[in-house]
Amino acid sequence: MHTIGRMLLEQGDRLGDRVALHDAHSSLSYQALSASAQRVAAFLVDHGVAPGERIAVLMPPGTAWAAVHYGIIAAGAIVVPLNLAWQAEELSFALRQARVSVVVASVASRGRPLAARLIEALATPVRLDGPANAPPELPQVRLGVILGDGVLPPQGWVSGEAMLHHAPTAATEARVRERIAQATPRTACCMVYTSGSTGRPKPAILHHFGLLRGAWEYGRGLDLTDHDRVLVPWPTFHVSGISAGMMMASLREAPCWLMESYDPAEALRLIEREQITTFLGFDTTFTTLIGQPDFEPARVRSMQRMLLATGPAVYDRVFQAFPNLRIGMKCYAMTETCGPTALVYPQCTDAQQRKYGHGTPTPEAQIRICDPHTDAPCATGVRGEIRLRGPLLFEGYEGMPEQTQAAFDAQGWLRTGDLGWLDEHGMLFYDGRLKRMIKTGGENVSEREVETWLEERIPGVNLAQVVGVPDALWGEAVVAFLEPLPGVALDAAQVRAACKGRIADYKIPKQVWIVSEAQWPRNEVGKISKDALVARALAERAS
């Protein structure tokens, strides 16, 4: 299965009526998923979509989304998943930047008027990065499709029912199969926007090989089999939801459940009712699940495997809460690598490496640690910038040649902007973002190092987030936000006092704020926004 289209055809023929996907309202067998995707592809071909054309999708996870996502790829086009939280101006910018010509949108999701926002975006002129005097322009979209029960599409738009139930001619069916056959492993198939931690999000061009290989390695790291049952809580406009979610399960022939958006109460019900064995998430995914008032270990006895994009403290809590959990896999992954470049594989039996490490390189990945200023390789155990090389890497940022060139060093290694080190066994240890290294009083402080120390050494701390804020005396001041364990009352002054004499003075937070789980500012995938924490710290200090 060298391409995603060939995977669809092969699995549809071989696995037939076995269920591949579930959502809250429907399910699809492998054969039905393949047939539905081919109908979508045929609809696009009959509407003049050419190979390589960009098609934006503003839809929540579900069986309809899966058919559209795979159908676009089967037609030889490039799918551009859009963030469901974006407003009209952000959507307009993305449509212009990615040179989208066709859009597909659901009417709404969880109270968000998706189609209305997209229609507004098409009438919202925006200016791309470029000459300051360049006039704002509208996206150049020629076809729009809107999905929703009983919805009358606006003038010029096509009904999603017409797309999902398109009846192609034999000639069109042959053209779809021809396009599937013409795709190569390096053919671009997806354009995923980065999280935008620095400036605007950038559209990374991903290929069949990277997505398929990444999904396969996720499954290998979890030791996933066709007897497993996978719950995917992640959105599908990020590479994790695509590769580590539906595609991982498909390649391992395991049924998966797609959540329209993550709801911990609903996740707990699904785990118990469907006897879910495999789950994926970030710190907040697990803390909110375990924190449910009706959470009991007996309700999650089916759980055996988890992808844990978490810190060490949450790692321990997860193993305490799930009595039959066998594999807690950590990894190192990013959009620009189509998935993971390092995984803690099952054969790793060292408890400390499994808890603190982020894996050894996947078969196609090369990892080195470099001095970020000189590009010189660092010795074993020395912290530096994580750099990557290999066939998994993306094809560049769409329409951004300067940014693409700047992403690589002179020897072709991807500059990740992440800090870390490699131990003598080749295990990678991630230590936070390079730009998040706090420079305080002439010393460098790793945010991640202080967070881990607070979570492990201060009793009652459930989750710690450390940031640097501008400071007249120190240049930057180390400050911390702490979420206490349920039923624990933390005192900021006592926390600071407990740090004295146990970590270097310059690492001790100058200020500590206690927050509840509900007060964390989070992005769409549940990650805590450190930019928002910096803004809050500045506001608190100014008040």
Secondary structure as the mmCIF struct_conf table of DSSP 4:
data_model
#
loop_
_struct_conf.conf_type_id
_struct_conf.id
_struct_conf.beg_label_comp_id
_struct_conf.beg_label_asym_id
_struct_conf.beg_label_seq_id
_struct_conf.end_label_comp_id
_struct_conf.end_label_asym_id
_struct_conf.end_label_seq_id
BEND BEND1 THR A 3 THR A 3
HELX_RH_AL_P HELX_RH_AL_P1 ILE A 4 LEU A 15
TURN_TY1_P TURN_TY1_P1 GLY A 16 ASP A 17
BEND BEND2 ARG A 18 ARG A 18
STRN STRN1 VAL A 19 HIS A 22
BEND BEND3 ALA A 24 HIS A 25
STRN STRN2 SER A 27 SER A 29
HELX_RH_AL_P HELX_RH_AL_P2 TYR A 30 ASP A 46
TURN_TY1_P TURN_TY1_P2 HIS A 47 GLY A 48
HELX_LH_PP_P HELX_LH_PP_P1 VAL A 49 ALA A 50
TURN_TY1_P TURN_TY1_P3 PRO A 51 GLY A 52
STRN STRN3 ARG A 54 LEU A 58
BEND BEND4 PRO A 61 GLY A 62
HELX_RH_AL_P HELX_RH_AL_P3 THR A 63 ALA A 74
TURN_TY1_P TURN_TY1_P4 ALA A 75 GLY A 76
STRN STRN4 ILE A 78 PRO A 81
TURN_TY1_P TURN_TY1_P5 LEU A 84 ALA A 85
HELX_RH_AL_P HELX_RH_AL_P4 ALA A 88 GLN A 97
TURN_TY1_P TURN_TY1_P6 ALA A 98 ARG A 99
STRN STRN5 VAL A 100 SER A 106
BEND BEND5 VAL A 107 VAL A 107
STRN STRN6 SER A 109 SER A 109
TURN_TY1_P TURN_TY1_P7 ARG A 110 GLY A 111
STRN STRN7 ARG A 112 ARG A 112
HELX_RH_AL_P HELX_RH_AL_P5 LEU A 114 LEU A 122
TURN_TY1_P TURN_TY1_P8 ALA A 123 ALA A 123
STRN STRN8 VAL A 126 VAL A 126
BEND BEND6 ASP A 129 GLY A 130
TURN_TY1_P TURN_TY1_P9 ALA A 132 ASN A 133
HELX_LH_PP_P HELX_LH_PP_P2 ALA A 134 PRO A 136
STRN STRN9 GLU A 137 GLU A 137
STRN STRN10 LEU A 143 LEU A 147
TURN_TY1_P TURN_TY1_P10 ASP A 149 GLY A 150
HELX_LH_PP_P HELX_LH_PP_P3 PRO A 153 PRO A 154
TURN_TY1_P TURN_TY1_P11 GLN A 155 GLY A 156
STRN STRN11 TRP A 157 SER A 159
HELX_RH_AL_P HELX_RH_AL_P6 GLY A 160 LEU A 164
TURN_TY1_P TURN_TY1_P12 HIS A 165 HIS A 165
HELX_RH_AL_P HELX_RH_AL_P7 ALA A 170 GLN A 182
TURN_TY1_P TURN_TY1_P13 PRO A 185 ARG A 186
BEND BEND7 THR A 187 THR A 187
STRN STRN12 ALA A 188 TYR A 193
BEND BEND8 SER A 197 ARG A 200
STRN STRN13 PRO A 203 HIS A 207
HELX_RH_AL_P HELX_RH_AL_P8 HIS A 208 LEU A 222
TURN_TY1_P TURN_TY1_P14 ASP A 223 ASP A 223
TURN_TY1_P TURN_TY1_P15 ASP A 226 HIS A 227
STRN STRN14 VAL A 230 VAL A 232
BEND BEND9 TRP A 234 TRP A 234
TURN_TY1_P TURN_TY1_P16 THR A 236 PHE A 237
BEND BEND10 HIS A 238 HIS A 238
HELX_RH_AL_P HELX_RH_AL_P9 VAL A 239 GLY A 241
HELX_RH_PI_P HELX_RH_PI_P1 ILE A 242 MET A 247
HELX_RH_AL_P HELX_RH_AL_P10 MET A 248 LEU A 251
TURN_TY1_P TURN_TY1_P17 ARG A 252 GLU A 253
STRN STRN15 CYS A 256 LEU A 258
BEND BEND11 GLU A 260 SER A 261
HELX_RH_AL_P HELX_RH_AL_P11 PRO A 264 GLU A 274
TURN_TY1_P TURN_TY1_P18 GLN A 275 GLN A 275
STRN STRN16 THR A 278 PHE A 282
HELX_RH_AL_P HELX_RH_AL_P12 ASP A 283 ILE A 290
TURN_TY1_P TURN_TY1_P19 GLY A 291 GLY A 291
BEND BEND12 GLN A 292 GLN A 292
TURN_TY1_P TURN_TY1_P20 PRO A 293 ASP A 294
HELX_RH_3T_P HELX_RH_3T_P1 PRO A 297 VAL A 300
TURN_TY1_P TURN_TY1_P21 ARG A 301 SER A 302
STRN STRN17 ARG A 305 ALA A 309
HELX_RH_AL_P HELX_RH_AL_P13 PRO A 312 ALA A 321
TURN_TY1_P TURN_TY1_P22 PRO A 323 ASN A 324
STRN STRN18 ILE A 327 MET A 329
STRN STRN19 CYS A 331 MET A 334
HELX_RH_3T_P HELX_RH_3T_P2 THR A 335 THR A 337
TURN_TY1_P TURN_TY1_P23 CYS A 338 CYS A 338
STRN STRN20 GLY A 339 LEU A 343
TURN_TY1_P TURN_TY1_P24 PRO A 346 GLN A 347
HELX_RH_AL_P HELX_RH_AL_P14 ALA A 351 TYR A 356
STRN STRN21 THR A 360 PRO A 361
HELX_LH_PP_P HELX_LH_PP_P4 THR A 362 THR A 362
TURN_TY1_P TURN_TY1_P25 PRO A 363 GLU A 364
STRN STRN22 GLN A 366 CYS A 370
TURN_TY1_P TURN_TY1_P26 PRO A 372 THR A 374
HELX_LH_PP_P HELX_LH_PP_P5 ALA A 376 ALA A 376
STRN STRN23 PRO A 377 PRO A 377
HELX_LH_PP_P HELX_LH_PP_P6 CYS A 378 ALA A 379
TURN_TY1_P TURN_TY1_P27 THR A 380 GLY A 381
STRN STRN24 GLY A 384 ARG A 389
BEND BEND13 GLY A 390 GLY A 390
TURN_TY1_P TURN_TY1_P28 PRO A 391 LEU A 392
BEND BEND14 LEU A 393 LEU A 393
STRN STRN25 TYR A 397 TYR A 397
TURN_TY1_P TURN_TY1_P29 GLU A 398 GLY A 399
HELX_RH_AL_P HELX_RH_AL_P15 PRO A 401 ALA A 406
TURN_TY1_P TURN_TY1_P30 ALA A 407 ALA A 407
STRN STRN26 PHE A 408 PHE A 408
TURN_TY1_P TURN_TY1_P31 ALA A 410 GLN A 411
BEND BEND15 GLY A 412 GLY A 412
STRN STRN27 LEU A 414 LEU A 422
TURN_TY1_P TURN_TY1_P32 GLU A 424 HIS A 425
STRN STRN28 LEU A 428 ARG A 433
HELX_RH_3T_P HELX_RH_3T_P3 LEU A 434 ARG A 436
STRN STRN29 MET A 437 THR A 440
TURN_TY1_P TURN_TY1_P33 GLY A 441 GLY A 442
STRN STRN30 GLU A 443 SER A 446
HELX_RH_AL_P HELX_RH_AL_P16 GLU A 447 ARG A 457
BEND BEND16 ILE A 458 ILE A 458
TURN_TY1_P TURN_TY1_P34 PRO A 459 GLY A 460
STRN STRN31 VAL A 461 ASP A 471
TURN_TY1_P TURN_TY1_P35 ALA A 472 TRP A 474
STRN STRN32 GLY A 475 PRO A 484
HELX_LH_PP_P HELX_LH_PP_P7 LEU A 485 LEU A 485
TURN_TY1_P TURN_TY1_P36 PRO A 486 GLY A 487
HELX_RH_AL_P HELX_RH_AL_P17 ALA A 492 CYS A 499
TURN_TY1_P TURN_TY1_P37 LYS A 500 ARG A 502
BEND BEND17 ILE A 503 ILE A 503
HELX_RH_3T_P HELX_RH_3T_P4 ASP A 505 LYS A 507
BEND BEND18 ILE A 508 ILE A 508
BEND BEND19 LYS A 510 LYS A 510
STRN STRN33 GLN A 511 ILE A 514
HELX_RH_3T_P HELX_RH_3T_P5 GLU A 517 GLN A 519
BEND BEND20 TRP A 520 TRP A 520
STRN STRN34 ARG A 522 ARG A 522
TURN_TY1_P TURN_TY1_P38 GLU A 524 VAL A 525
BEND BEND21 GLY A 526 GLY A 526
STRN STRN35 ILE A 528 ILE A 528
HELX_RH_AL_P HELX_RH_AL_P18 LYS A 530 ALA A 542
#
